[in-house]
Amino acid sequence: MDSGDSPGTSTGTGGGSSTGSGDGPGTGDGSAGTPGGIPAAGSPAGGAAPPGRPRTAVVAALMLTMGLVSLDAAIVSTAVPQIVGDLGGFAVFSWIFSGYILAGTVTLPVYGKLSDTYGRKPVLLLGISLFLLGSLLCAAAWNMAALIAFRILQGLGGGALQGTVQTLAADLYPLKERPRIQARMSVVWATSALAGPALGGLIASYADWRWVFLLNLPLASGALWIINRHLVEPTRPPGRSGPVDWAGALAVFACGGLLLFALVEGGVAWPWLSAPSLGLLATSAALAALVVRIERRAAQPILPGWVWRRRTIAAVNLAMAALGLLMVAPMVFMPMYAQTVLGLGPTGAGLVTSAMTLSWPISAALAQHVYRRIGFRNTAATGVSLAAVILCSFTLLPYPAAPWQPAVIMLLLGAALGLFQLPLIVGVQSTVGWAERGTTTASVLFCRNVGQSIGAALLGAVANATIAGRLADAPVPGLPTRLDDVSQALDQPHLLSPAAAEYLRQAVAAAGDHIFAGATVAAVAAALVLLLVAPRRFPVLPEQREP
């Protein structure tokens, strides 16, 4: 049975073990180097030698794979009107996105464990193949139901890409160089997210929407060929023996799927306190209990208990869940705020939102210089504390704000979050050996995605309650009486009187204040988790140190 961080025993990539406290001196806590568990560059390596530099083609393929996931999410959104016009199914078109996200999230733990058992390369090749097949079938979809089904298949591949690429970055690069590759991936992610809407708009305007999916085929095929031909995984010890926990995988998939389905549809398809919502949540809770029971008995569990018993991993999981929750405010609400309250068009709203993706990679690239001095935990805590202050500052904006004011907030927020996320990912991957790194990385990403789903449901309910309350007390006539009619009124404000349109804009601005206040609470919670739960010095394994 695995133990926690303090004290604990971790299996390293060299086949041996290292024992040490996550808080004080010890052979396995990385305290022999600089503060915060960051090993000195000249520290002797324990166990396996650090990996050599991978081929440039492999690095390019990994970055292309990461870009595919980001580009796909951004490019499809702008083609939705054309898709709905061609296939119909307006009532369920949101599942083009929800189905993809749900499939990718619930399979993360499964792929993480499979990569620890069979290696990263087979899992990555499987993920790219599924993504490729899903893209081809999406392009051939004949109705909305078929498109949603094929998007779910595409999401099954995307789940393998998310976690495995991040894990390979830790496998292929020693700790000193890891921030560089993570920063490059952040740049690719940001660039794809920025280019996606524009590229999708061009395709929707001048070509058939099916090219949105066909575009993936040459890119994914190229990545598949390069990785299959050139990727050579670092030498590793024999994997842990034991059968694959397929019962646990099925239970995790069912539990996560029902929970995310309840969060996506609750408050939209039916009220939160209705029988469908309560039934889905109750069934999810029962399946969660079943997951715990199955995983405790499994020889090689998909979700091993040590991801929560070890202080470092548990703290990072919780902090990343909070990151997913708070990200709903800038990424989901800010575009609506920019168009409705600030009066910007889609392009202007996109520029305001994208300011965050400009500063995030730069901050991530510079984060290593900070955490080598004050440690992983303190760097991340500093970043999320700054993010809390920046998020709170949104509630102090005047009404109406000038467009540059929220743009500056987004720019500063990206810088703060780059300082928060990268040290946590690099740090937590450095505390585990090869045989546990895939599971650990998948656990962190899974918690972030679940946090985002919870945030969308929770903050969406806050926004709806705020707007509904304002409409109920409206001093001017002509306003929509139902929340379902608010979106139409926002899209066509000329149908309202000037006083009614202005009042509705003020209601949306008030909802924004409440959403960003909720995001501020999530950021404060993440800071408290890091300071109170995470060890002061992450227990970096000796074999992760630079020779």
C-alpha positions in Angstrom: 0.0 0.0 0.0 1.3 3.5 -0.9 1.9 6.0 1.8 1.7 9.7 1.9 4.3 12.4 1.4 5.4 12.8 5.0 6.9 10.4 5.6 6.6 8.3 2.5 8.2 5.9 0.1 8.1 6.5 -3.6 9.1 4.1 -6.4 11.6 5.9 -8.7 12.4 5.3 -12.3 15.6 3.5 -11.4 13.7 0.7 -9.8 14.7 1.6 -6.2 12.9 3.7 -3.6 13.5 6.9 -1.9 12.2 7.8 1.5 11.9 11.2 2.9 9.6 13.8 4.4 7.8 16.3 2.3 8.4 19.0 5.0 11.8 18.5 6.4 15.2 17.1 5.6 15.4 13.7 4.1 16.8 11.8 1.2 13.7 11.9 -0.9 12.4 15.4 -0.4 14.7 17.3 -2.7 15.9 19.5 0.2 19.5 19.0 -0.7 19.3 21.7 -3.3 17.6 25.0 -3.3 14.6 26.0 -1.1 11.2 24.5 -1.8 12.5 21.1 -2.8 14.2 22.3 -6.0 17.4 20.3 -6.4 20.6 22.0 -7.2 22.0 21.6 -10.7 25.0 19.8 -9.4 23.2 17.4 -7.2 24.0 13.7 -7.8 21.4 11.7 -9.5 19.9 8.8 -7.6 18.7 5.9 -9.6 18.2 6.2 -13.4 20.1 8.8 -15.3 18.1 11.8 -16.6 16.7 11.5 -20.1 18.6 12.7 -23.1 17.4 15.4 -25.4 14.6 14.1 -27.7 14.6 14.6 -31.4 13.4 17.9 -32.7 10.8 16.1 -34.8 9.4 14.4 -31.7 9.1 17.7 -29.8 7.4 19.3 -32.9 5.0 16.3 -33.0 4.1 16.6 -29.3 3.5 20.4 -29.7 1.4 19.7 -32.8 -0.6 17.2 -30.9 -1.2 19.7 -28.1 -2.1 22.3 -30.6 -4.7 20.0 -32.2 -6.6 19.7 -28.9 -6.6 23.5 -28.4 -7.4 24.3 -32.0 -10.2 21.9 -32.3 -12.0 23.4 -29.3 -11.7 26.9 -30.6 -12.3 26.4 -34.3 -15.5 24.4 -34.0 -17.3 27.1 -32.0 -17.3 29.6 -34.8 -18.8 27.1 -37.3 -21.8 26.2 -35.1 -24.3 28.4 -36.9 -23.4 26.8 -40.3 -23.5 23.3 -38.7 -26.9 23.8 -37.2 -28.2 25.3 -40.4 -27.1 22.2 -42.3 -27.9 19.4 -39.8 -30.5 21.0 -37.6 -30.7 20.0 -33.9 -30.5 23.4 -32.4 -31.9 22.1 -29.1 -29.0 19.8 -28.6 -26.1 21.5 -30.4 -24.3 22.3 -27.1 -23.5 18.6 -26.9 -21.1 19.2 -29.8 -18.9 20.6 -27.0 -20.2 18.9 -23.9 -19.9 15.4 -25.4 -16.3 16.0 -26.4 -15.3 17.5 -23.0 -17.2 14.8 -21.1 -15.5 11.9 -23.0 -12.0 13.5 -22.7 -12.4 14.1 -19.0 -13.7 10.8 -17.7 -11.1 8.8 -19.7 -8.1 10.8 -18.3 -7.6 8.5 -15.3 -7.9 5.4 -17.5 -5.3 6.6 -20.0 -3.0 7.7 -17.2 -3.0 4.2 -15.7 -2.6 2.6 -19.1 0.4 4.8 -19.9 2.0 3.8 -16.6 1.4 0.1 -17.4 2.1 -0.2 -21.1 4.1 3.0 -21.9 3.3 6.5 -23.2 3.9 5.7 -26.9 1.1 3.1 -27.4 -1.4 5.3 -25.5 -0.5 8.4 -27.5 -0.7 6.5 -30.8 -4.1 5.2 -29.7 -5.3 8.7 -28.8 -4.2 10.2 -32.1 -5.8 7.4 -34.0 -9.1 7.8 -32.2 -8.9 11.6 -32.7 -8.1 11.1 -36.4 -11.0 8.6 -36.9 -13.4 10.9 -34.9 -12.5 13.9 -37.1 -13.0 11.9 -40.3 -16.4 10.7 -39.1 -17.4 14.2 -37.9 -16.8 15.5 -41.4 -19.1 12.8 -42.8 -21.9 13.3 -40.2 -25.4 13.2 -41.7 -27.3 14.6 -38.8 -26.8 16.2 -35.4 -27.0 12.9 -33.4 -24.3 11.4 -35.6 -22.1 14.5 -35.2 -22.4 14.4 -31.4 -21.7 10.6 -31.3 -18.5 11.2 -33.4 -17.5 14.1 -31.3 -17.6 11.8 -28.3 -15.3 9.4 -30.2 -13.0 12.3 -30.9 -13.1 13.2 -27.2 -12.0 9.7 -26.3 -8.9 10.4 -28.4 -8.5 13.9 -27.0 -8.4 12.5 -23.4 -5.4 10.4 -24.3 -3.6 13.4 -25.9 -4.1 15.8 -23.0 -2.5 13.7 -20.2 0.0 11.7 -22.2 1.7 14.7 -23.9 2.1 16.4 -20.5 3.5 13.2 -19.0 5.9 12.7 -21.9 7.2 16.2 -21.4 8.3 15.1 -17.9 9.7 11.8 -19.2 11.8 13.3 -22.0 13.2 16.4 -20.2 15.2 16.7 -17.0 13.8 18.9 -14.3 16.0 21.9 -15.3 14.7 21.9 -18.9 11.1 21.0 -18.1 9.8 24.5 -17.7 11.1 25.3 -21.2 9.1 22.6 -22.9 6.0 23.4 -20.8 6.3 27.1 -21.7 6.5 26.1 -25.4 3.4 24.0 -25.1 1.7 27.0 -23.4 2.6 29.1 -26.4 1.3 26.5 -28.8 -1.9 26.2 -26.8 -2.4 30.0 -26.7 -1.6 30.5 -30.3 -4.1 27.7 -31.3 -6.7 29.2 -29.1 -6.2 32.6 -30.7 -6.1 31.4 -34.3 -8.9 28.9 -33.9 -11.9 31.3 -34.0 -10.4 33.3 -36.9 -9.7 30.2 -38.9 -13.1 28.7 -38.1 -14.7 31.9 -39.2 -12.9 31.8 -42.5 -13.9 28.2 -43.1 -17.5 28.9 -42.2 -17.6 31.9 -44.5 -15.8 30.6 -47.6 -16.0 26.8 -47.4 -18.1 24.0 -46.0 -18.2 23.5 -42.2 -16.9 19.9 -42.7 -13.5 21.4 -43.5 -13.3 22.3 -39.8 -12.8 18.6 -39.1 -11.0 17.7 -42.3 -8.3 20.1 -41.3 -7.3 17.8 -38.5 -6.6 14.9 -40.8 -3.2 16.0 -42.3 -2.0 17.4 -39.0 -3.0 14.4 -36.9 -1.6 12.0 -39.6 1.7 13.9 -39.5 2.0 13.7 -35.8 1.0 10.0 -35.8 3.8 9.2 -38.3 6.5 11.2 -36.6 5.7 9.8 -33.1 5.5 6.2 -34.4 8.7 6.5 -36.3 10.9 8.7 -34.0 9.6 8.6 -30.4 11.8 6.4 -28.2 10.8 6.4 -24.6 13.5 6.7 -21.9 14.7 3.4 -20.4 12.4 2.5 -17.5 12.1 -0.3 -15.0 9.7 -3.1 -15.5 6.1 -2.0 -15.1 4.1 -3.2 -12.1 2.5 -6.6 -12.6 -1.2 -7.3 -12.3 -4.2 -7.3 -14.6 -5.7 -4.0 -15.9 -8.5 -2.8 -13.6 -11.2 -2.8 -16.3 -14.0 -2.9 -13.7 -12.6 0.2 -12.0 -12.2 1.9 -15.4 -15.9 1.2 -16.2 -17.0 2.5 -12.8 -14.9 5.6 -13.1 -16.2 6.3 -16.6 -19.8 5.8 -15.4 -19.4 7.9 -12.3 -17.6 10.8 -14.0 -19.9 10.7 -17.0 -23.1 10.9 -14.9 -21.7 13.7 -12.7 -20.6 15.8 -15.6 -23.8 15.2 -17.4 -25.7 16.4 -14.3 -23.5 19.5 -14.1 -23.9 20.3 -17.8 -27.7 19.9 -18.0 -28.6 21.0 -14.5 -30.2 24.5 -14.6 -30.5 24.3 -18.4 -32.5 21.3 -19.4 -34.2 21.1 -16.0 -34.1 22.9 -12.6 -31.4 22.0 -10.1 -33.9 20.7 -7.5 -35.9 18.7 -10.0 -36.1 14.9 -10.1 -33.6 14.5 -13.0 -30.9 16.6 -11.3 -31.3 15.0 -7.9 -31.5 11.5 -9.4 -28.3 12.0 -11.5 -26.4 13.4 -8.5 -27.6 10.6 -6.2 -26.6 8.0 -8.8 -23.2 9.6 -9.2 -22.7 9.5 -5.5 -23.6 5.8 -5.4 -21.2 5.1 -8.2 -18.5 7.0 -6.4 -18.9 4.7 -3.5 -18.7 1.8 -5.8 -15.5 3.2 -7.4 -13.9 3.4 -3.9 -14.9 -0.2 -3.1 -13.6 -1.6 -6.4 -10.3 0.4 -6.3 -9.5 -0.7 -2.8 -9.7 -4.3 -3.9 -7.9 -3.9 -7.3 -4.3 -5.0 -7.6 -3.6 -2.1 -10.0 -6.4 0.4 -9.5 -7.2 3.0 -12.1 -7.6 5.6 -9.3 -5.2 4.5 -6.6 -5.7 5.9 -3.1 -2.2 7.4 -3.0 -3.2 10.3 -5.3 -5.2 11.6 -2.3 -3.1 10.2 0.6 0.1 12.0 -0.4 -0.1 15.6 0.7 1.7 17.0 -2.4 -0.6 15.3 -4.9 -3.8 15.9 -3.0 -3.0 19.6 -2.6 -2.2 20.0 -6.3 -5.4 18.2 -7.2 -7.5 20.5 -5.1 -5.6 23.6 -6.3 -6.1 22.6 -9.9 -9.8 22.0 -9.3 -10.0 25.6 -8.0 -8.1 26.8 -11.1 -10.7 25.1 -13.3 -13.5 26.7 -11.4 -12.1 30.2 -11.5 -11.2 30.0 -15.2 -15.0 30.0 -16.0 -15.1 33.7 -15.2 -12.6 35.0 -17.7 -13.1 32.4 -20.4 -16.9 31.9 -20.4 -18.3 35.1 -19.0 -15.9 37.8 -20.3 -16.9 37.4 -24.0 -20.5 38.0 -23.1 -19.6 40.9 -20.8 -17.5 42.5 -23.5 -20.3 42.3 -26.1 -23.3 43.1 -23.9 -21.9 45.7 -21.5 -19.0 47.2 -23.4 -20.8 47.1 -26.7 -17.9 45.4 -28.6 -18.3 43.1 -31.5 -17.2 39.5 -31.6 -13.7 40.4 -32.7 -13.3 43.1 -30.1 -14.6 40.7 -27.4 -12.2 38.1 -28.5 -9.3 40.5 -28.3 -10.2 41.4 -24.7 -10.4 37.8 -23.7 -7.3 36.7 -25.5 -5.1 39.2 -23.6 -4.8 36.5 -20.9 -3.4 34.0 -23.4 -0.7 36.5 -24.3 0.8 36.9 -20.9 0.3 33.4 -19.6 3.1 31.7 -21.7 5.5 34.5 -20.9 4.9 34.1 -17.2 5.1 30.4 -17.4 8.5 30.6 -19.1 9.8 32.9 -16.3 8.3 30.9 -13.4 11.3 28.6 -13.1 13.5 31.5 -12.0 11.0 32.2 -9.2 10.5 28.6 -8.0 14.2 27.9 -8.0 14.5 30.5 -5.3 11.3 30.1 -3.2 10.1 26.7 -4.1 7.2 25.2 -6.0 4.5 25.7 -3.3 5.4 29.3 -2.5 5.6 30.3 -6.2 2.2 28.8 -6.9 0.7 30.3 -3.8 2.1 33.7 -4.8 0.6 33.4 -8.3 -2.9 32.4 -7.2 -2.9 35.1 -4.5 -2.1 37.7 -7.1 -4.9 36.1 -9.3 -7.3 36.6 -6.4 -6.5 40.3 -6.1 -6.8 40.7 -9.9 -10.1 38.9 -10.1 -11.5 40.9 -7.2 -10.4 44.1 -9.0 -13.0 43.3 -11.8 -15.8 44.0 -9.3 -14.4 47.5 -8.8 -14.6 48.5 -12.5 -16.8 51.5 -13.2 -20.0 51.2 -15.2 -19.7 51.3 -18.1 -16.0 50.4 -18.1 -13.6 51.4 -20.9 -12.6 48.3 -23.0 -8.9 48.7 -22.0 -9.7 48.2 -18.4 -11.0 44.6 -18.5 -8.2 43.9 -21.1 -5.6 45.0 -18.6 -7.2 42.8 -16.0 -7.1 39.8 -18.4 -3.5 40.5 -19.2 -2.5 40.6 -15.5 -4.6 37.5 -14.8 -2.7 35.5 -17.4 0.6 36.5 -15.9 -0.6 35.5 -12.4 -2.0 32.1 -13.5 1.1 31.2 -15.5 3.0 31.7 -12.2 0.5 29.4 -10.5 -0.1 26.4 -12.9 3.3 25.6 -14.3 5.1 25.2 -10.9 2.4 22.8 -9.7 2.6 20.6 -12.8 6.4 20.5 -12.9 6.6 20.1 -9.2 4.1 17.3 -8.7 5.6 15.3 -11.7 9.0 15.5 -10.0 7.7 13.8 -6.9 6.8 10.5 -8.6 8.7 8.0 -10.6 8.0 6.8 -14.1 5.5 4.1 -13.0 3.3 6.7 -11.3 3.8 9.8 -13.4 1.0 9.1 -15.9 -1.6 8.5 -13.2 -0.4 11.6 -11.3 -0.6 13.8 -14.3 -4.0 12.4 -15.3 -5.3 13.0 -11.7 -4.3 16.6 -11.8 -5.9 17.3 -15.2 -9.0 15.3 -14.3 -9.5 17.5 -11.2 -9.0 20.7 -13.3 -11.6 19.6 -15.8 -14.1 18.6 -13.1 -13.5 21.9 -11.4 -14.3 23.7 -14.6 -17.6 21.8 -15.0 -18.5 22.6 -11.4 -17.6 26.2 -11.9 -19.7 26.5 -15.1 -22.7 25.1 -13.2 -22.1 27.0 -10.0 -21.2 30.4 -11.4 -23.8 30.0 -14.1 -26.4 29.6 -11.4 -25.1 32.7 -9.7 -25.4 34.7 -12.9 -28.9 33.4 -13.5 -30.0 34.2 -10.0 -28.6 37.7 -10.2 -30.2 38.5 -13.5 -33.5 36.9 -12.5 -33.5 39.0 -9.3 -32.9 42.2 -11.2 -35.6 41.5 -13.7 -38.1 40.7 -10.9 -37.4 44.2 -9.4 -37.2 46.0 -12.7 -38.5 49.6 -12.5 -38.9 49.8 -16.3 -41.4 47.9 -18.5 -40.6 45.9 -21.6 -38.0 43.6 -20.1 -38.0 39.8 -20.7 -39.8 38.0 -17.9 -38.0 34.6 -18.3 -34.3 33.8 -18.3 -34.8 31.9 -21.6 -35.7 35.2 -23.3 -32.7 37.1 -22.0 -30.3 35.8 -24.6 -32.6 36.9 -27.4 -32.9 40.3 -25.8 -29.2 40.6 -25.5 -28.7 39.6 -29.2 -31.3 42.1 -30.4 -31.3 45.0 -27.9 -33.0 47.2 -30.5 -36.2 45.4 -29.7 -36.2 46.9 -26.2 -36.7 50.5 -25.2 -33.4 52.4 -24.5 -34.2 52.4 -20.8 -35.0 48.6 -20.7 -31.8 47.8 -22.7 -29.7 49.9 -20.4 -31.2 48.2 -17.3 -30.5 44.8 -18.8 -26.9 45.7 -19.4 -26.6 46.8 -15.8 -28.1 43.4 -14.7 -25.4 41.6 -16.8 -22.7 43.8 -15.3 -24.0 43.0 -11.8 -23.9 39.3 -12.7 -20.3 39.7 -13.8 -19.4 41.2 -10.5 -20.9 38.2 -8.7 -19.2 35.7 -11.0 -15.8 37.3 -10.5 -16.4 37.5 -6.8 -17.0 33.7 -6.8 -13.9 33.2 -8.8 -12.0 35.3 -6.3 -13.2 32.9 -3.5 -11.9 29.9 -5.6 -8.5 31.6 -5.9 -8.3 32.3 -2.2 -9.3 28.7 -1.5 -6.5 27.4 -3.8 -4.0 29.6 -1.9 -5.2 28.3 1.5 -4.9 24.7 0.2 -1.4 25.2 -0.9 -0.3 26.9 2.3 -2.1 24.6 4.7 -2.1 21.2 2.9 0.9 21.1 0.6 4.4 20.5 2.2 6.6 23.6 2.2 9.2 21.6 0.2 7.9 19.2 -2.5 9.5 15.8 -2.1 11.4 15.7 -5.3 12.9 12.3 -6.0 16.7 12.0 -6.2 16.6 10.6 -9.8 14.8 13.8 -10.9 17.8 15.9 -9.9 20.3 17.2 -12.4 23.7 15.3 -12.6 
